[in-house]
Amino acid sequence: MNNSIIRRIKSRDIQFAVFDGKNLIEGKGIGVKPIVTPMRENQEYFKGKEVYDTIIGKAAAMLLAYSGATSVYGEVMSEHAVNMLKQNGIKYQYETLVPYIKNREHDGMCPLEEAVRNEDNLENAFDLIEKCIAELMNKH
């Protein structure tokens, strides 16, 4: 993992980044948007790449494992995410480990983490997450 990128995440200079060994690509958007958006075009977008984010929950971990990321850094990472990354042989690093990712109101589990809580099949995860995002968008 690249310590200079980790420092930029910690300082909030960037919130999300992908490093392919040569180029640093900064992502925009909140939640899993910087992960889902490129995967809608190319599900192997993260293949062979390092991913750095402020928060990594199980949903993000499943998407990144499905897409082929080699390593994942999360300033905050859920225990569910760690288990998923371990199961898929992906290197990971975090600053703070939490039981689960909280929703934006901090009064329960993140809806995406909830959507994949009992799912271990990476192929199913993308569809479950997309369905959950669509439902959340319809509520607002």
C-alpha positions in Angstrom: 0.0 0.0 0.0 1.2 3.5 -0.8 1.8 5.5 2.3 1.6 8.9 0.6 -1.9 8.0 -0.7 -2.9 6.9 2.8 -1.7 10.2 4.2 -3.9 12.1 1.6 -6.9 10.0 2.7 -6.3 10.6 6.4 -5.9 14.4 5.8 -9.1 14.4 3.7 -7.1 15.8 0.7 -8.9 12.9 -1.2 -11.7 10.6 -0.2 -11.3 7.9 -2.8 -8.4 6.8 -5.0 -7.3 4.0 -7.3 -3.6 3.3 -8.0 -2.6 1.0 -10.8 1.2 1.1 -10.0 1.7 4.2 -12.2 -1.4 6.4 -12.2 -3.5 7.7 -9.3 -7.1 8.2 -10.2 -9.2 10.1 -7.7 -12.8 9.2 -7.4 -15.7 11.5 -6.7 -19.0 10.9 -4.8 -20.1 9.5 -1.5 -20.6 6.0 -0.3 -20.0 3.3 -3.0 -20.6 5.6 -5.9 -16.9 5.8 -6.9 -16.8 2.0 -7.0 -20.2 1.3 -8.6 -19.9 3.9 -11.3 -16.9 2.6 -13.2 -18.1 -1.0 -12.6 -21.3 -0.3 -14.5 -19.2 0.1 -17.6 -16.5 -2.5 -16.8 -17.0 -5.0 -14.0 -13.3 -5.7 -14.0 -12.4 -2.0 -13.6 -10.4 -2.5 -10.4 -8.6 -5.7 -11.5 -4.9 -5.5 -10.4 -5.4 -2.1 -8.7 -5.0 -0.8 -5.2 -8.1 1.0 -3.8 -8.0 3.7 -1.0 -11.2 5.0 0.6 -12.3 6.7 3.8 -14.9 3.9 4.6 -14.9 0.3 3.5 -17.9 -1.8 4.5 -18.9 -5.3 3.3 -20.7 -3.9 0.2 -17.6 -2.0 -1.0 -15.4 -5.0 -0.1 -17.6 -7.4 -2.1 -17.6 -5.1 -5.1 -13.9 -4.7 -5.1 -13.3 -8.4 -4.7 -15.7 -9.1 -7.6 -13.9 -6.5 -9.7 -10.4 -8.0 -8.9 -8.7 -5.3 -6.7 -5.4 -6.5 -5.2 -5.4 -4.4 -2.1 -7.8 -2.2 -0.2 -7.2 0.6 2.4 -10.0 2.0 4.5 -9.6 4.6 7.1 -12.6 2.9 8.7 -13.3 -0.7 7.8 -16.0 -3.0 9.1 -15.4 -6.5 10.5 -17.6 -7.8 7.7 -15.4 -6.1 5.1 -12.2 -7.6 6.6 -13.8 -11.1 6.5 -14.8 -10.7 2.9 -11.4 -9.4 1.8 -9.7 -12.2 3.7 -11.9 -14.8 2.1 -10.9 -13.5 -1.3 -7.2 -13.2 -0.7 -7.1 -9.4 -0.9 -4.6 -7.5 1.1 -6.1 -4.9 3.3 -5.2 -2.2 5.8 -7.3 0.1 8.0 -6.9 2.7 10.8 -10.2 1.9 12.7 -12.0 -1.4 12.7 -15.7 -1.2 13.5 -18.4 -4.0 13.9 -20.4 -2.5 11.0 -20.7 0.7 9.0 -23.4 3.0 10.3 -26.0 4.7 8.2 -25.8 8.5 7.7 -28.0 9.2 10.7 -25.8 7.0 12.9 -28.8 5.2 14.3 -28.4 1.8 12.5 -26.5 -0.1 9.9 -25.7 1.3 6.5 -28.4 0.2 4.1 -25.8 -1.3 1.7 -24.0 -3.2 4.4 -27.5 -4.4 5.5 -28.3 -5.5 1.9 -25.3 -7.8 1.7 -25.1 -8.8 5.3 -26.1 -12.4 4.7 -24.6 -12.7 1.2 -21.2 -14.2 0.4 -21.6 -14.7 -3.4 -19.7 -11.9 -5.1 -21.8 -12.1 -8.3 -25.0 -11.7 -6.4 -23.6 -8.7 -4.5 -23.5 -6.3 -7.5 -27.2 -6.9 -8.2 -28.2 -6.6 -4.6 -26.3 -3.3 -4.2 -27.7 -1.9 -7.4 -31.2 -2.8 -6.3 -30.6 -1.2 -2.8 -29.2 2.0 -4.5 -32.3 2.2 -6.7 -34.6 1.8 -3.7 -32.7 4.5 -1.8 -32.9 6.9 -4.8 -36.6 6.3 -5.1 -37.1 7.3 -1.4 -35.5 10.7 -1.9 
